[in-house]
Amino acid sequence: MTGPMESFDGFVPSALCGRIRQGVRYPKLRPGAVHYDNVLLLKSWLKKNGYNPTYGSQTAHYDRTTQRLVQHFQVRCALKTDAIVGPRTWCALVAHTSSRPTLRRGSRQYDVQLLQLALNARFDSGLGSDGVFGAATEREVKRYQRLVGLAVDGVAGAKTWSNLARGR
């Protein structure tokens, strides 16, 4: 199964892809941050969302161009426009790339990986992103649904995806 990190046109290092599939924590990033893996991960998610972040010698730098792109994305998602990439912005960056199918226990597909990544981004759920909607994913979907005040059924349907894509 091809995962979301494997389709980044080579911008995400393979070592980071493995960490993400295992349930990486998403760091809080502020403009000016310099950290190879974390800033590259941010730029990769921006690219997946249709933005064109800067690459090259300043790849590891959260520069002004990246800041403007993050702020534009935050406005687009009705998030706090502060250029700080925290749990809500990470969650929205990930969830916005999904086609948002209804997913439930037993689902196995690329969008399950995106769901798992979005849940990890939103509240550090520790899910591996294996693309299999099992008991742990169902438990975290229910936890998320409770958090945002949705009907708790463990199914990632339109309302769950919509809330994830807004970083709620």
C-alpha positions as CSV (number, residue, x, y, z in Angstrom):
1,M,0.0,0.0,0.0
2,T,1.4,3.4,-0.9
3,G,1.2,5.8,2.0
4,P,0.8,9.5,2.1
5,M,4.5,10.1,2.9
6,E,5.6,8.1,-0.1
7,S,3.9,10.5,-2.6
8,F,5.8,13.7,-1.7
9,D,8.0,13.8,-4.8
10,G,11.1,12.9,-2.8
11,F,10.9,15.9,-0.4
12,V,10.4,13.9,2.7
13,P,13.5,11.8,3.7
14,S,12.8,8.1,3.9
15,A,13.9,7.9,7.6
16,L,11.1,10.4,8.4
17,C,8.6,8.4,6.4
18,G,9.2,5.5,8.7
19,R,8.8,7.6,11.8
20,I,5.5,9.0,10.6
21,R,4.1,5.6,9.8
22,Q,4.9,4.6,13.4
23,G,3.0,7.5,14.9
24,V,5.4,10.5,15.0
25,R,4.6,13.5,17.2
26,Y,3.9,16.7,15.3
27,P,6.0,19.5,16.8
28,K,4.8,23.1,17.3
29,L,6.6,25.2,14.7
30,R,7.0,29.0,14.8
31,P,8.3,31.3,12.0
32,G,12.1,31.3,12.1
33,A,12.4,27.6,13.2
34,V,15.3,25.7,11.7
35,H,14.9,21.9,12.0
36,Y,15.4,19.7,9.0
37,D,12.8,17.0,9.6
38,N,10.1,19.2,11.1
39,V,10.2,22.1,8.6
40,L,10.5,19.7,5.7
41,L,7.4,17.9,7.0
42,L,5.5,21.2,7.1
43,K,6.6,22.2,3.6
44,S,5.6,18.7,2.3
45,W,2.1,19.0,3.8
46,L,1.8,22.6,2.3
47,K,2.8,21.2,-1.1
48,K,0.2,18.4,-0.8
49,N,-2.4,21.2,-0.1
50,G,-1.5,23.0,-3.3
51,Y,1.0,25.5,-2.0
52,N,4.5,26.0,-3.4
53,P,7.0,26.4,-0.4
54,T,10.6,27.2,-0.9
55,Y,13.1,24.5,-1.3
56,G,16.8,24.4,-1.9
57,S,19.6,25.7,0.5
58,Q,17.0,26.9,3.0
59,T,14.9,23.7,3.1
60,A,15.2,23.5,6.9
61,H,14.2,27.0,7.6
62,Y,10.6,28.2,8.4
63,D,11.1,31.3,6.2
64,R,8.8,34.2,5.3
65,T,7.4,32.5,2.3
66,T,6.5,29.5,4.4
67,Q,5.0,31.8,7.0
68,R,2.8,33.5,4.4
69,L,1.6,30.1,3.1
70,V,0.8,28.8,6.5
71,Q,-1.2,32.0,7.3
72,H,-3.1,31.7,4.0
73,F,-3.9,28.1,4.8
74,Q,-5.0,29.1,8.3
75,V,-7.4,31.8,6.9
76,R,-8.7,29.2,4.4
77,C,-9.5,26.9,7.3
78,A,-10.8,29.6,9.6
79,L,-8.0,28.8,12.1
80,K,-6.3,31.4,14.2
81,T,-4.0,33.2,11.8
82,D,-0.8,33.3,13.8
83,A,1.6,31.3,11.5
84,I,2.2,28.9,14.4
85,V,1.8,25.4,13.3
86,G,0.3,23.5,16.3
87,P,-2.1,20.6,16.6
88,R,-5.0,22.3,14.9
89,T,-3.0,23.5,11.8
90,W,-1.2,20.1,11.5
91,C,-4.6,18.3,11.7
92,A,-6.1,20.5,9.0
93,L,-3.1,20.2,6.7
94,V,-3.3,16.4,6.9
95,A,-7.1,16.1,6.7
96,H,-7.4,18.5,3.7
97,T,-5.5,16.1,1.5
98,S,-8.1,13.3,1.9
99,S,-11.0,12.5,-0.5
100,R,-13.0,12.1,2.8
101,P,-14.7,8.7,2.2
102,T,-16.7,7.2,5.0
103,L,-14.3,5.0,7.0
104,R,-15.1,2.4,9.6
105,R,-13.6,-0.6,11.3
106,G,-12.3,-2.9,8.6
107,S,-11.5,-0.2,6.1
108,R,-8.1,-0.5,4.4
109,Q,-7.0,2.3,2.2
110,Y,-4.9,5.4,1.8
111,D,-7.5,7.6,3.4
112,V,-7.3,5.5,6.6
113,Q,-3.6,6.5,6.8
114,L,-4.6,10.2,6.4
115,L,-7.2,9.8,9.1
116,Q,-4.6,8.2,11.4
117,L,-2.1,11.0,10.7
118,A,-4.7,13.7,11.3
119,L,-5.7,12.2,14.6
120,N,-2.0,12.0,15.6
121,A,-1.6,15.6,14.6
122,R,-4.6,16.8,16.5
123,F,-4.0,15.2,19.9
124,D,-0.9,13.0,19.8
125,S,-2.9,9.8,19.7
126,G,0.1,7.6,19.0
127,L,-1.6,5.7,16.2
128,G,0.6,4.0,13.6
129,S,-0.4,5.0,10.1
130,D,-0.7,1.6,8.6
131,G,-3.9,2.2,6.6
132,V,-5.9,-0.3,8.6
133,F,-8.9,0.9,10.5
134,G,-8.8,-1.3,13.5
135,A,-9.8,-1.1,17.2
136,A,-7.2,1.6,18.0
137,T,-8.3,3.8,15.2
138,E,-11.9,3.4,16.1
139,R,-11.1,4.3,19.7
140,E,-9.3,7.4,18.6
141,V,-12.1,8.4,16.2
142,K,-14.6,8.1,19.1
143,R,-12.3,10.1,21.3
144,Y,-12.1,12.8,18.7
145,Q,-15.9,12.8,18.1
146,R,-16.4,13.3,21.9
147,L,-13.8,16.2,21.9
148,V,-15.6,18.2,19.2
149,G,-19.2,17.3,20.2
150,L,-20.2,15.0,17.4
151,A,-22.3,11.9,17.7
152,V,-19.9,9.2,18.9
153,D,-20.1,6.2,16.6
154,G,-16.5,5.5,15.7
155,V,-17.2,6.0,12.0
156,A,-15.2,8.7,10.2
157,G,-18.0,10.2,8.0
158,A,-18.6,13.7,6.5
159,K,-18.9,15.5,9.8
160,T,-15.8,14.0,11.3
161,W,-13.8,14.8,8.2
162,S,-15.1,18.3,8.0
163,N,-14.1,19.0,11.6
164,L,-10.7,17.4,11.1
165,A,-10.1,19.6,8.0
166,R,-10.9,22.7,10.0
167,G,-8.4,21.7,12.7
168,R,-11.1,21.3,15.3
